[in-house]
């Protein structure tokens, strides 16, 4: 345990029991949340890599065909015609 965390626990031990319990619940919730986020991020790396590869391939295909930019249905934009 780090010196800073030891200091926090020493100071927290001086609080009333109800406040100690509140602080403990907050810390446990933060730790659990961080663990879930880290796990979700680690598990999504393969999918994110695939999506990035697809986006790059689509971009390259558009550049080679001369189609660069956003495509939209011109028929739905009647205000410009």
ZIWOVEN-V772861 format. One record per residue. N is the residue number from 1. OMEGA is omega in degrees with one decimal (none if undefined). NEAR is the number of other ideal C-beta (glycine too) atoms within 8 Angstrom. Layout:
N	OMEGA	NEAR
N	OMEGA	NEAR
This chain:
1	-179.2	3
2	178.4	5
3	-179.1	5
4	179.6	6
5	175.3	8
6	179.5	9
7	179.0	8
8	-179.1	8
9	176.6	8
10	178.9	8
11	-179.6	8
12	-178.9	9
13	178.8	7
14	-179.4	5
15	173.2	9
16	-175.6	5
17	-178.6	6
18	179.2	6
19	176.0	8
20	179.8	11
21	178.1	8
22	178.7	8
23	179.5	10
24	178.6	8
25	178.9	8
26	179.3	8
27	179.1	8
28	178.2	8
29	178.2	8
30	179.6	8
31	179.3	8
32	179.7	8
33	179.2	8
34	178.7	8
35	179.2	8
36	180.0	8
37	-179.7	8
38	179.5	8
39	-180.0	8
40	179.9	8
41	179.7	8
42	-178.5	7
43	-177.0	7
44	-174.9	8
45	178.7	8
46	-179.6	7
47	178.7	7
48	177.6	8
49	178.3	8
50	179.1	8
51	178.1	8
52	177.9	8
53	178.7	8
54	-179.9	8
55	179.0	8
56	178.9	8
57	178.1	8
58	178.1	8
59	-179.7	8
60	178.5	8
61	178.2	8
62	-179.0	9
63	-179.5	8
64	-178.9	6
65	-179.3	6
66	178.6	5
67	177.4	6
68	178.1	5
69	-179.3	4
70	175.9	3
71	176.7	4
72	179.3	6
73	-177.3	5
74	179.9	5
75	-178.3	5
76	-179.4	6
77	-174.9	9
78	-174.7	6
79	-178.5	4
80	-174.7	4
81	none	4
